[in-house]
Amino acid sequence: MKKIFIAFTIAATIFTACEKETDQEPQPQLPTVSSEPITNITTISAESGGNITSKGSADIIEKGIVWSTTSNPMYGASNSYMTNDGDGIGVYSSTMTDLISGTTYYVKAYARNKVGTAYGSELSFTSVSLSLPTLTTGPITSITNSSAVCAGMITSDGGTEITARGICWSTEPNPTILNTLTYSGTGSGEFEGIVTGNSNTLYYVRAFATNSVGTAYGNELSFLTLVGIGDNYQGGVIAYVLQSDDPGYDANVQHGLIAALSDQSTSAPWSLTFTTTGATAQAYGTGQANTNTIVTDQGEGSYAAKLCDDLVLEGYEDWYLPSMYELEKLFLNKDVIGGFAVAFYWSSSEEDMNSAWLQSFNSNSQAPGTKTNTYYVRAVRSF
């Protein structure tokens, strides 16, 4: 009987222990979350996120990222910022905004259930610093005697909006916006500006761009404006610049006529004798050959072609008596060239044995004159 009681007591004890073990509540568990890499970092924003692989012992009620400028940011802490990206498990992404440029931040993903808040590993990054824009100058195109077109290219805005851009220039190196400039709008990318100035002048040019940090400049370029009629140049004054339909025109190299600054004579004959020299060409570009022919025929003496052939001005020795149509170019621009009398001027174009062509500087007309009569002379040279 005693043995039966002992067995019953042991069985009851075992049953009671099993019953207590079956009724025990499971331990509460936090979610399991990892932090996603930080991407798309700018001056004011960046992206990260998390991956919740387990909700723990209760449903996810909130998830996101938390960040701070100090290590170990915490949910709800006064020095921390956070996002709320909803609930549920899996991968999610978040965007940090209102960052301060050039600042280091510490970031963690978080996930919350009713048990509490779990965190992923701490990551860190530095927001992009604001800087001056980066840009280049050029190319320079469409150069004339008073203007050119200059391009610019902004390759980086420095992390903040370009509020002004354009071209600045000066006759001295390193031009700035304190010199002459032209504005070409706002924003990054390519732009153009028109540089204006005087003829036959060397200009230094730089593109510029302005943001909240300041103004930056591209590389410096320089260009020489083309010569213009009336410019002092190579011993004289520009009298004519070749146009596209003129013989000898070159789109890449400027050519034309230079007139002496003053008359070589007010009373010189065309030749010393009545003879046929063969210098009969009248077209533009034939004056030099005419002059050579006349001098070879007449030799030494004081006559129109020889006065021009012997002329030396500022080291230039290649002066000649202009042909009839070269002389007409001088008449058409006489007010800009300056120094002409209201009189007839000899050309180097022969009419016949007794006469050669004259150009009236009173009216645009030509007439033959007796070779031994005396008239005005103005030498030219080609460039």
Secondary structure, 3 states (H helix, E strand, C coil): CHHHHHHHHHHHHHHHHHHHHHHCCCCCCCCEEEECCCECCCCCCEEEEEEEEECCCCCCCEEEEEEECCCCCCCCCCCCEECCCCCCCEEEEEEECCCCCCCEEEEEEEEEECCEEEECCCEEEECCCCCCCEEEEEEEECCCCCEEEEEEEEEECCCCCCCEEEEEEECCCCCCCCCEEEECCCCCEEEEEEEECCCCCEEEEEEEEECCCCEEECCCEEEECCCCCCCEECCEEEEEECCCCCCCCECCECCEEEECCCCCEEEEECCCCCCCCCCCCCCCCCHHHHHHHHHHHHCCCCCHHHHHHCCCECCECCCECCCHHHHHHHHHCHHHHCCCCCCEEEEEEECCCCEEEEEECCCCEEEEEECCCEEEECCEEEC
